[in-house]
């Protein structure tokens, strides 16, 4: 049986149940089950040592814990916009004073050379500011190669088929 025929059979069965008055969604909709949802930042701040260790890294893309990676990116952006807001935020999340200071130190050391304007960072709050800064510096250094649709290649003779991209090793 192909995927299409399997889909059609499932669709026919579903239609047949509906036609016979069996409301398959009623059970799901009438279920009053409550589910506790925990935010990524709450998950990440539960293991403050792991969060601080990640904040000390320049490249956090290899961090397996998505909650820690996401929270690290948010904290980096928050620190760049208003460094004082990070400590109060982390205290509210229950981090010890020692861990708050360690997080601030980690942010200060990894973000000291950021030059990308805050206005750009605000538009991309879930993109790592360090990666954005790398891209910003590359564009600033040689803006011509980032213009899509430029009429000539680097040697000035052929049409430019190159799209705006960084070599993978430039981002790491």
Secondary structure, 3 states (H helix, E strand, C coil): CCHHHHHHHHHHHHHHHHHCCCCCCHHHHHCCCCCCCCCHHHHHHHCHHHHHHHHCCCCCCCCCCHHHHHHHHHHHHHHHHCHHHHHHHHHHCCCCHHHHHHHHHHHHHHCCCCCCCHHHHHHCCCCCHHHHHHHHHHHHHCHHHHCCCCCCCCCCCCCCCCCCCCCHHHHC
